[in-house]
Amino acid sequence: LVWSRPVDDWVYAQPLVATNVSVPGHGVHNLVLVATVNDTVYAFDADDSLVSSPYWQTSFLGPNVVAPLNTDMTGACGGNYQDFHGHMGIVGTPVIDPSSGTLFVVAKTKENGSTFVQRLHALDVATGLERPGSPVVIAATYSGTGDGNVGGLISFDPMKENQRPGLVLVNGIVYVTWASHCDWGPYHGWVIGYNASTLAQATVWMTTPNGGLGGIWQSGGAPA
């Protein structure tokens, strides 16, 4: 252990390093980017033990916007959902586009007491500020007769879909994938791609359009 830094909650997502970042007012530094289950992202100095405070800290919470709790998943594991012990806001590992200096991360929130929302955020790694067009609310539909379909159309469920796998950036597309919360259906394994420059939705694929229980886990890693 070289040193430690306090954050506001547990860290499920893999910390990432961004190199040679020009931080306004501080010069060029290597940064360690840490995301917590309380929907907060931190940027710490990766090399200097004397710089204990983050260069920036971004929270996706606000008035009537909180990080969901494991106890909100009332139907998971028969109401005894223990895969998380407390908040479960940012779980999947973000991905960095080094060419644009952008960090992409999915944050799950509970809003106005009952509405669950998942958003893809694009943050400037130098400042933690949202890029233009960011964030976007994650929503999708897919044709099929599988679990939860309405009239042959299955809608993405931001409450039941667990964004556990890491994000991946390939050929200008940020791919986000999902699994479940203790097999609490209906759920499916979704793959949704977003244009890294505009955050426009580029592609949608689902594992089980005519069935169910098709989560994508990757042991928390990014899809191959």
PyMOL commands that set and color helices and strands:
alter all, ss='L'
color gray80, all
select helices_A, chain A and resi 70-72+76-79+218-220
alter helices_A, ss='H'
color red, helices_A
select strands_A, chain A and resi 16-23+27-35+40-45+56-59+65-66+95-97+102-111+115-124+136-137+141-143+153-155+168-170+173-177+190-195+201-206
alter strands_A, ss='S'
color yellow, strands_A
deselect
rebuild
show_as cartoon
